């Protein structure tokens, strides 16, 4: 369950949700276009087949398969999916990436000034510099000077990057060795190779990295870091599968609980624990 001690964690998690939804749908848009799949027309608007099918199924799952959530939470979660579907083709991923990072950095500063629970200043400065350095300086500089410079080797780069992620994913504690290279190294390689799908793919790692920063700022262990210490691999897989699919519901449900002071159920190392809102 997301931390609730400050405004910053919630803001970061919502930005991560937006980046993950639009990044995922843009990847499906790319696949639909690459495979020349038909488009689906609904109420006068046209959508890529894979994106529309995924959004439809996902919305139904959030609406129907999460009965413990209040109806308003389920409706809001499904609305997020629909909005991402409508805007996925028109939104610039690079602009969204930059806006997301800058907003998080700004909220972090505001939290330090007005928030009840403040993070240590060294962590704050490191997070702000990192959140602004890469999207505003490093990535644009690479785009302007070295975009697609390694196009002849793009297939080898994609293969090598995929092998690297497979290796790190097989480590005993795979989260940090996979997420950090996926977010930063993969993003750099996407520019140098000129492969747009790699950029889209790395959005998921960037969103996970932002969630990790949110937990670090509040002194709480990130869900994936806590989960990887569970020795039961099948239980870890089941939990993370549910965590990914129901992330919109989990986030909005937590907001609902915090707003109305309702006791909720949190998950720790695969075990259910009752927590105060």
Secondary structure, DSSP 8 states (H G I E B T S, - for coil): ----SSHHHHHHHHHHHHHHHHHHHHHHHHHHHHTT--EEEETTEEEEHHHHHHHHHHHHHHHHS-TTS-HHHHHHHHHHHHHHHHHTTTS-HHHHHHHHHHHHHHHHHHHHHH-SS---HHHHHHHHHHHHHIIIIIHHHHHHHHTTTTGGGHHHHHHHHHHHHHHHHTSTT-HHHHHHIIIIIHHHHHHHHT-HHHHHHHHHHHHHHHHHHHHHHTT---HHHHHTT-S-HHHHHHHHHHHHHTHHHHHHHHHHHHHHT--EEEEETTEEEEE--
